[in-house]
């Protein structure tokens, strides 16, 4: 152990606090706690005598405050220290498992910012035989034991893979195993950050490797410590304040009364945040009242003013950022991570909220805040009497990705009591809904809310002494009860007051008092149980989340150092519920809703199944709850199976759409009404603190999937491989018949490589649908094409009659005449499409016209002019109004060749004239030539001619 570690340990052990005891394993986050595990026991205090353990467990040194425990049989084991004196130390009921999972994946991450990739180096670790660096998670290479183990497993066929949860991508090792390690390369991601390291089901000595869940995103750097800068802290004697990024819990900050600490790896390493001198007074530097961590830096609230500290600057925020110069009483950020969500009316959502007594601001960037609400406006909306006093009490983001809640103080005389009201504001729709909630408290009470991870609005509120719960969309409200003292937690914790409430994604809720006593309950539970002591009463501590969504406790000491401990919430909850004989009413609760976000386009449905297994005659069932616009139909099918005294109940839930968008009066308004975001949760009808799982929550968004796009099959990607060129279009080939030819620039980047076709070749476009993950399907819906530069010198081989039309179909000519006020690309689309296959629509007309609508199966082709060639750049648009919420379009280009150009008429006439002149000239010349010969034979005697021939 390092000198710093020894000093820290001595400081910790010599604290004059309560006596208590803890336990540890070599496995991070107590992931493996089995009969094979070495359990390390540690007693903190001066009255220790020996350890009391059951006969099925063995202790290495029974009389040592620090020793090792092994249990050979699975189940609950009672362990407690025996101390000197009349007092008894509390006992724990440790649940030891009999799992065959013994090994763990160990990873080391290397980031390459120049190409935005991450390389993960992986090997297998046996926690019982790992070296100290591997156990402390700071090893740069595998130990000898790990190298041998990894090679043995690789010889048996083991190979790791990294699986992403959102996009379902799988990354495999590249190259051969090197020095007992595998290497996997993957791109850095902003959205697809939840990953799991998995391997094959390969056993070595009857032991398997545990899967490892983690969160990996873009690496974030911490703010560097600058020499000469001064500490910034909370007031002396105050408790810790903490915050972390909702979607990257490893990036966290904690403000103590002597320093501010930051980390981007769950405080395995950390640094201090300090501020430049001469900006704040000494009193202001030690007066931080709230803190908020964001991707852009750290926000500090100091004496009613907001400051931003980033890598380079420390800035006071005010009127330039549309914030008040003073009077700010609180700041808040999102607690739950929703990587994806659907926005209808806005293009962004806020990252933090800032409020005064009378105004609420939302922050989108560090220098862009917008005032969204005032108490004057709230009073009018809620119909509050002008004689009453209405102020903003607190603001908190809800479990919904687009909503936040405002707690309002309402009173008339305001001398003794006041009422707390709650309204929920939706950032997207700008709607404000007053909830059926009213809490009467004394005027000096300060209530802190925190919303649960659930579909329905559910929250926990607390003052200094009590916890208030509000479940099931404000239909179940009350005070959290305890076995004694009627829910007053202070009386059960030596008059300490509530410091913080921690809630995780699994429904666990920890109430931490200032003296580090903790109470435990779960979502939808109305009573709390006191947990075993874990931290002494003089150490200042805070609760955080690991990257693997597990809990750890951070301790800050007076000498300015910090220490973290994994906290076994599952084991501690099992111990206290076993003591109270509290049992879970069901044996298992399964579902296949692995995704937290589902985006449905038109015509798409979603089906999930949920299954519960419980002892016969208990009568449990499953509840499906949704929150948001009623835009989906829900159908449930239930199946039963009873065997060996257990009942298995399975529910299949189908969410579907049943809206026809064709030939409606207002297509866009109907689309708007039937798009939106729903939150859905499924849960058992009964639930206790002993149940290991929480309700399953997921989103269903109905709307346009912006990752979808269409392409025309057979066309190359739009790569800039050739220089752009210009060509001219004859004016007579253009739709508007302009007075001169059109000169067009062909952009390879925009239009891609053109497809060359002979003028006698017909062309039938095949449209394919893609998204970010690749090919989805061939599009079978109707679509239309048009030449984007205005050419109309092409046609279609099908006629309306041949296509089966019963009346005249829509054409580009008819639609542009009908919508003269619109540009060509907007004149015809799914919003005004009407089919031609019904007598009830349209007029008979001429059915021998070309049918200009194409789909995959109607064999309608583009045909080309027979007299000239040309370059055609087409845009295709999906015409079917029931196909997609997205305006799906694509561009493709076709070059026509093979037509012999027609010669110029004047040239042809000239040539013909020249040929005729030549012909007549030769004819005339031949006439005179033969006439000369004829005359010669007439006037010259024949015998003279014969004599001349003989003499010759």
Secondary structure, 3 states (H helix, E strand, C coil): CCHHHHHHHHHHHCCCCCCEEEEECCCHHHCCCECCCCEEEEEECCCEEEEECCCCEEECCCCCCEEEEEECCCEEEEEEEEECCCCCCCCEEEEEECCCEEEEEEEEEEEECCCCEEEEEEEEEECCCCCHHHHCCCCCCCCHHHHHHHHHHHHCCCCCEEEECCCCCEEECCCCCECCEEEEEEECCCCCCEEEEECCCCCECCEEEECEEEECCCCCCCCCCCCCCEECCCCCCCCCEEEEECCEEEEEEEECCCCEEEECCCCCCCEECEECCCCCCHHHHCCEEEEEEECCEEEEEECCEEEEECCCCEEEECHHHCCCCCCCCEEEECCCCCCCCCCCCCCCCCCEEEECCCEEEEEEECCEEEEEEEHHHHHHHCCCCCCCEEEEEEEEECCCCCEEEEEEEEECCCCCEEEEEEEEEECCCCCEEEEEEEEEEECCCCCEEEECCCCCCCEEEECCCCEEEEECCCCEEEECECCCHHHCCCCCCCCCCEEEEEECCCCEEEEEECCCCEEEEECCCCECEECCCCCCCCCEEEEEECCCCCEEEEEECCCCCEEEEECCHHHHHHHHHHHCCCCCCEEEEEECCCCCEEEECCCCCEEEEEEEEEECCCCCCEEEEEEECCCCEEEEEEEEEEECCEEEEEEEEEEECCCCCCCCCCHHHHHHHCCEEEEEEEEECCCCCCCCCCCEEEEEEECCCCCCEEEECCCCCCCCCCCCEEEEECHHHECCCCCCCEEEEECHHHHCCCEEEECCCCECCCEEEEECCEEEEECCCCEEEEECCCECCEEECCECCCCCCCCCCCCHHHHHHHCCCCCHHHHCCCCCCCCCCCCCCCCCCCCCCECCCECCCCCCCEEECCCCCEEEEEEEEECCCCCCCCCCEEEEEEEEECCCCCCCHHHHHHHHHHHHHHHHHHHHHHHHHHHHHHHHHHHCCHHHHHHHHHHC
